[in-house]
Amino acid sequence: MLLTLKVVFDLPYQMMKGLTGSIMWLVEWAWRIPDHTLPRTR
């Protein structure tokens, strides 16, 4: 029972951690792109 509970909670946690890491990586990567390479929005 305890093992099943651990797996049920651990899997979404690992997925969330991975997703957050990916988002942070994307934000950091996008932040390093110089402004002149981005299309002008205003």
C-alpha positions in Angstrom: 0.0 0.0 0.0 2.7 2.4 1.0 4.8 1.6 -2.1 1.8 2.1 -4.4 1.1 5.5 -2.7 4.7 6.5 -3.1 4.7 5.6 -6.8 1.4 7.4 -7.4 2.7 10.6 -5.8 6.3 10.2 -7.1 5.5 9.9 -10.8 3.6 13.2 -11.1 6.2 14.9 -9.0 9.0 13.7 -11.3 7.0 14.8 -14.3 6.3 18.2 -12.8 10.0 18.5 -11.9 11.0 17.6 -15.5 8.4 20.0 -17.0 9.5 22.8 -14.7 13.1 22.2 -15.7 12.2 22.2 -19.4 10.3 25.5 -19.0 13.1 27.1 -17.1 15.6 25.9 -19.7 13.4 27.4 -22.5 13.0 30.7 -20.7 16.8 30.9 -20.1 17.5 30.0 -23.8 14.9 32.6 -25.0 16.4 35.2 -22.7 19.8 34.9 -24.3 18.5 35.5 -27.9 19.3 39.1 -28.8 16.4 41.4 -29.3 17.1 42.1 -33.0 16.5 38.4 -33.9 12.9 38.5 -32.5 10.1 40.0 -34.7 9.0 43.4 -33.5 5.7 43.3 -31.6 5.3 47.0 -31.2 
